[in-house]
Amino acid sequence: NEMNDVVWSVKMPGGEHIFYTPSTEKLYEIPLDDWYQDTMLWLKMIHPKDRQLVEEVSKNILLHGSYEIDYR
């Protein structure tokens, strides 16, 4: 609750939402309840040109258990 960074955790595979920091609500001006209800809201916040990286991240998690990738 004290963290100013926007951090969210989504269980992969499956997309189960684990948590969002309160600063997520502050930055995007979208209530935290909306984040938990719309399971694709986090994806909508990723720059359109970077959305294909989500698939790459998912594949790396499944294959290697982790990922390392640069994005905006």
C-alpha positions as semicolon CSV with decimal commas, in nm:
position;residue;x (nm);y (nm);z (nm)
1;N;0,000;0,000;0,000
2;E;0,295;0,234;0,049
3;M;0,447;0,168;-0,294
4;N;0,420;0,458;-0,539
5;D;0,504;0,240;-0,839
6;V;0,227;0,090;-1,046
7;V;0,260;-0,285;-1,004
8;W;0,018;-0,559;-1,084
9;S;0,053;-0,932;-1,068
10;V;-0,130;-1,170;-1,297
11;K;-0,091;-1,546;-1,266
12;M;0,029;-1,699;-1,592
13;P;-0,101;-1,904;-1,756
14;G;-0,464;-1,838;-1,681
15;G;-0,466;-1,465;-1,623
16;E;-0,587;-1,475;-1,261
17;H;-0,542;-1,133;-1,100
18;I;-0,338;-1,153;-0,781
19;F;-0,300;-0,787;-0,683
20;Y;-0,273;-0,426;-0,797
21;T;-0,098;-0,152;-0,602
22;P;-0,326;0,139;-0,500
23;S;-0,112;0,366;-0,718
24;T;-0,264;0,186;-1,020
25;E;-0,597;0,347;-0,940
26;K;-0,432;0,685;-0,884
27;L;-0,238;0,685;-1,213
28;Y;-0,510;0,554;-1,444
29;E;-0,804;0,707;-1,253
30;I;-0,984;0,372;-1,277
31;P;-1,115;0,216;-0,952
32;L;-0,931;-0,096;-0,837
33;D;-1,259;-0,290;-0,847
34;D;-1,271;-0,228;-1,223
35;W;-0,923;-0,374;-1,262
36;Y;-1,031;-0,695;-1,088
37;Q;-1,360;-0,719;-1,279
38;D;-1,223;-0,657;-1,631
39;T;-0,963;-0,931;-1,672
40;M;-0,825;-0,765;-1,987
41;L;-0,802;-0,407;-1,857
42;W;-0,429;-0,441;-1,785
43;L;-0,371;-0,545;-2,148
44;K;-0,560;-0,238;-2,270
45;M;-0,311;-0,019;-2,076
46;I;-0,011;-0,159;-2,266
47;H;0,095;0,048;-2,564
48;P;-0,061;-0,104;-2,880
49;K;0,281;-0,159;-3,039
50;D;0,392;-0,359;-2,732
51;R;0,088;-0,583;-2,691
52;Q;0,240;-0,860;-2,901
53;L;0,510;-0,884;-2,634
54;V;0,250;-1,024;-2,392
55;E;0,235;-1,341;-2,600
56;E;0,615;-1,361;-2,602
57;V;0,623;-1,320;-2,223
58;S;0,358;-1,591;-2,181
59;K;0,554;-1,834;-2,399
60;N;0,877;-1,768;-2,208
61;I;0,704;-1,822;-1,874
62;L;0,563;-2,154;-1,992
63;L;0,895;-2,270;-2,140
64;H;1,145;-2,128;-1,892
65;G;0,949;-2,015;-1,585
66;S;1,064;-1,655;-1,629
67;Y;1,116;-1,383;-1,887
68;E;1,334;-1,085;-1,961
69;I;1,212;-0,833;-2,214
70;D;1,239;-0,460;-2,285
71;Y;0,926;-0,258;-2,352
72;R;0,791;0,092;-2,299
